[in-house]
Amino acid sequence: MDIGYWRLEIGDWKTCVITEALCRELLSKFNIKSTIADMEEQPEITQKLVIYGHDHCGQARTLVRALNQQEIEYEWRDIHNGDPTWKEELRALAKGFLSVPTVIFPDGKVMVEPWPEEVLQHLNPQPGLIKKLTNLFKRNA
């Protein structure tokens, strides 16, 4: 049996990847009037950081420079000079637009036109974040 994975966004500060079964359980427990079928299809979870961009985008170049300075590995997908399917992937991720940079994180979260600080913050979350998340679920249980 295939296990589906879904992103659960908790406010603006944390995204968790959960199984479809857990998602159904949370929807039921908190009486959320939605179903898995109503939810948007989530991006595939990758094991690497993926950046869609092109060489003429200053914000994308700044992001790449910041990642290189921090020695963070990533896959660069140049939408003008690379695989033609990357443009269509980007359109799907960016709601029909060719917005760059667009970043897919290893946990499945997608950021469209993020600043380098936002990307670095997501890659290296503040200490205590897991504790805050755990406390949030304890309170709602």
Residue, then its C-alpha position, 0 to 999 in steps of 0.5 A: m500500500d502506498i503511503g501518501y505524505w502531506r504538509l501540515e502548516i502550523g501558523d507561519w513558522k513551521t511545516c511538518v510532513i505527515t502521513e495521510a493517515l495521521c492527516r485524516e486523524l487530525l482532521s477528524k480530531f479537530n473537526i476540520k470540515s475538509t477531506i484529503a480529496d479537497m486538499e491540493e496535491q503536495p509537492e513530492i518530498t525530495q532528499k535535496l534542496v532544489i532551486y528553480g531560477h535563471d542567471h538573469c535573476g539577481q535574487a536567485r544569484t544572491l540566494v545561490r551565493a548565500l548557499n555557497q558561502q554556507e556550503i549548503e548543497y543544492e540542485w540548480r534548475d535553470i529554467h532557460n538553459g536546462d531541461p524544458t520540463w523544469k518550466e512546467e514544474l515551476r509553473a505547477l509550484a508557483k501557481g502558473f507563474l515562472s517566479v524565480p527563485t522558487v525553492i523546494f526543501p528536503d521536507g517538501k516545503v516550497m517557497v516562491e521568491p524567498w529572500p536568502e535569509e528565509v531559506l537559511q532560516h528554514l534550513n536551520p530553524q531556531p532552537g526550541l522549535i520542536k519543543k514549541l510544536t510538541n507543546l502545541f499538539k499537547r495543548n490541542a490533544 
